[in-house]
C-alpha cells in the first residue's frame, strides 16, 4: 500500500479554494486557475453567460477554463482581470 504524502488541508476552505490554494501544488495550474475564475465570478453573482457577454469571451470557453480543460492566453487573462476590476497579479495570486 502506497502512503499518500500530499499535505492535508483543514479549516473552512471551500472545495474550489482548495484547488487553487498555494498549499495544494498537486492540482494542475489550469484547474487552480479555473477554480479561481469560478470563485471570482460567483462572488460577483455573475452567470457564465453574463461574464461572457460582459467580457467578450465565448461562454463555452469560460466553462472549459473553469473546469481546467482549457487555458487562457495572457491577453484573455488581462481582460478577465480588468473585468473583475483586479490586477493580473491578484488574479494569479496563490496559483
C-alpha positions in Angstrom: 0.0 0.0 0.0 1.4 3.4 -1.0 1.1 6.2 1.5 -0.5 9.4 0.3 2.1 12.1 1.2 0.1 15.1 -0.1 -0.5 17.8 2.6 -3.9 17.7 4.2 -6.0 20.8 4.3 -8.1 21.7 7.3 -10.4 24.6 8.1 -13.4 26.2 6.4 -11.9 26.4 2.9 -14.3 25.8 0.0 -13.6 22.9 -2.4 -12.6 25.3 -5.2 -10.4 27.4 -2.8 -8.5 24.2 -2.1 -8.0 23.8 -5.8 -6.0 27.0 -6.2 -4.5 27.2 -2.7 -0.8 27.7 -2.5 -0.7 24.6 -0.3 -2.0 22.2 -3.0 0.6 22.0 -5.7 -0.7 18.6 -6.8 -3.6 20.1 -8.7 -2.7 21.2 -12.2 -2.4 25.0 -12.6 -5.2 25.1 -15.2 -7.6 23.6 -12.6 -6.4 26.0 -9.9 -6.8 29.0 -12.3 -10.2 27.8 -13.3 -11.3 27.5 -9.7 -10.1 31.0 -9.1 -12.1 32.4 -12.1 -15.2 30.5 -11.0 -14.9 31.8 -7.4 -14.5 35.4 -8.5 -17.4 35.0 -10.9 -19.7 33.6 -8.3 -18.6 36.2 -5.7 -20.0 38.8 -8.1 -23.1 36.7 -8.7 -22.4 36.5 -12.4 -23.6 33.7 -14.6 -21.2 32.3 -17.2 -23.4 33.9 -19.8 -23.2 37.3 -18.2 -19.4 37.0 -17.8 -19.1 36.0 -21.5 -21.2 39.0 -22.6 -19.6 41.4 -20.2 -16.0 40.4 -21.2 -16.5 39.4 -24.8 -15.4 35.8 -24.2 -17.3 32.8 -25.5 -19.3 31.2 -22.7 -18.2 27.7 -23.6 -14.6 28.8 -23.3 -15.3 30.2 -19.8 -16.9 26.9 -18.9 -13.9 24.9 -20.2 -11.4 27.2 -18.3 -13.4 26.9 -15.0 -13.2 23.1 -15.4 -9.5 23.2 -16.1 -10.0 21.8 -19.6 -8.6 24.9 -21.4 -6.1 27.6 -20.8 -6.3 31.3 -21.3 -3.9 33.4 -23.2 -2.1 36.3 -21.4 -4.4 38.7 -23.3 -7.5 37.0 -22.1 -6.1 36.8 -18.5 -5.7 40.6 -18.7 -9.3 41.0 -20.0 -10.6 38.8 -17.1 -8.7 40.8 -14.5 -9.9 44.1 -15.9 -13.5 42.8 -15.9 -13.2 41.7 -12.3 -11.6 45.1 -11.5 -8.4 43.5 -10.1 -4.8 43.3 -11.2 -3.4 40.4 -13.2 -1.2 39.7 -10.2 -4.3 39.5 -7.9 -6.0 37.2 -10.3 -2.9 34.9 -10.4 -2.2 35.1 -6.7 -1.7 31.8 -4.9 -1.7 29.7 -8.0 
